[in-house]
Amino acid sequence: MTYREKESLLNILAFIYLILISSTIIFFFYWMLRTAILPGEVVNKVPIQYFPRLSQITLYNYKYLLTRIPFLRWFLNSTILSIITIVVGVGIASLAAYSFSRFNFTGKNQILIGVLFFSTVPQISLAVPYYMVLKQLHLLNTYTGMGIAYISFTFPFAVWMLTNYFMSIPRDLEDAALIDGCSRMYAFIKVIIPLAIPGVIATTIFCFIVSWVNFLMGLMLTTQEIMQPLTVGLVGFMGQFRTEWGIIMAGATLAALPVFPFVFASKYLISGLTAGAVKG
């Protein structure tokens, strides 16, 4: 088999693989939407009805979410926590990454390794310490306490991603701004950040998704239903003897809406993840 034939075969296999993955994702999304718009007796009916009749479709599950439980408050909680994670987390990570990419100081490599190590620590091992500390500080059931926890788990990866991206930006552009009289911070804001937009967007997408789907910290750090994030609130419909799949899937479809805009920004995510792989 020639090299060209091998390459063609690999392309065909890759195409088949992508088709299978895409089909699986589309089917799961369809099943989520199907479950959300059907009554419980149809959802639990055996044999399974894959394509329901138009007369069976109902919006009861969505009406229940919006009128009988604090779903909108849970949605607001998740939104606020995601915004805090993005604004504060990415902002501080940008400054830290800029320092790592431009300055040499004692223990720089060791600190970077420590940051990377912290990103590998599972949340479950830190959940109880977080709870005890925030309880002593009276920060349970607060956006501040949960925001600190959310940021701490996105910050290490954000620093590493932005450090690599800033390293790929030539120093000459920044030096030219400094020679023209710009301060270090002004050059960072006006020169480095605009050039690093793909990397910043990629980091923002990552931080948003991690904070939006976070479950453990929201569960551990909230004892009041009104302060629960969306992921924790919806789990309440999973009982020992009965699970309200229709309500859960209706909430899942609404929870997925904020993620869709990031699909259109996927090119920034890809370029942000790969551009920093090679230093400029």
C-alpha positions, 0 to 999 in steps of 0.5 A, a space after each residue: 500500500 502506497 503512502 497516498 493510499 494509506 493517507 486516503 484510508 486514514 481520512 476515510 476512517 477519520 470521517 467515519 469516526 466523526 460521523 459516528 460521534 456526531 450522530 451520537 451527540 445529535 441522538 442524545 440531544 434529540 432524546 433530551 428534547 424528546 423527554 422534555 416535551 412528553 408527559 411522564 407516562 409516555 416517557 416511561 412507556 414500554 416499549 419505547 416510543 422513539 418518535 412521539 405523535 404530535 398530540 402527545 407533545 406538551 409544555 407542562 415540564 417547562 411550565 412547571 420549571 418556570 412557575 412552581 420551582 425557583 428555576 430562574 433563581 438557580 439559573 441566575 445563580 449559575 450565571 452570576 458565578 460564571 461571570 465572577 469566574 470569567 471576569 475575576 479568574 481570567 483577569 487575574 490569570 492574565 496578569 499572572 501569565 504575563 508575569 510568567 511569560 515576560 519576567 525571570 525570577 527565582 522559583 518561576 519554573 517551580 511555581 508553574 509546576 505547582 500551578 499545574 499540579 494544583 489543576 490535577 487535584 480532584 475537587 472531591 479531595 478539597 470539598 470538605 476543606 473548602 466547606 470548613 474554611 468558608 464556614 469559619 469565614 461565614 461565606 457559605 451560601 454566598 456568591 463570594 464563597 462559591 466564586 472563590 471555589 470556582 475560580 480556584 479550579 479554573 485559575 491553574 489551567 487558565 494561567 498555563 494556557 495564557 502563559 503559553 499564548 503570551 510566549 508566542 507573541 513577539 517581545 519586539 512589539 511590546 518593546 516598541 510600545 515601551 520605547 514610545 513611552 508606554 508604561 508596562 501595564 498600558 503596553 499589556 492592555 493596548 498591545 498584548 491583550 489585543 494580540 492575545 484575543 484568541 487565547 483570552 477567548 479560549 480561556 474564557 470559554 473554558 472557565 465558563 464551561 467549567 463553572 457552568 457545569 460545576 456540581 460538587 462545589 455548588 452542592 457542598 457550599 450551599 445549604 439554602 435552596 435559593 442559593 443553589 446553582 442550576 446543576 444542584 437544583 435539578 438533581 433534586 428531582 432524582 429521588 430514591 423511588 421516582 425520577 422526574 426525567 421530563 422536568 430534568 430534561 426540560 431544565 437541561 435544555 434550558 441550561 444548554 442555551 447559554 452554551 450555544 453562543 460559544 459554539 460559534 466561537 469554536 474557531 477561537 477556542 481551537 486557535 487559542 489551544 494550538 497557537 501557544 504550542 509554538 513560541 514565536 
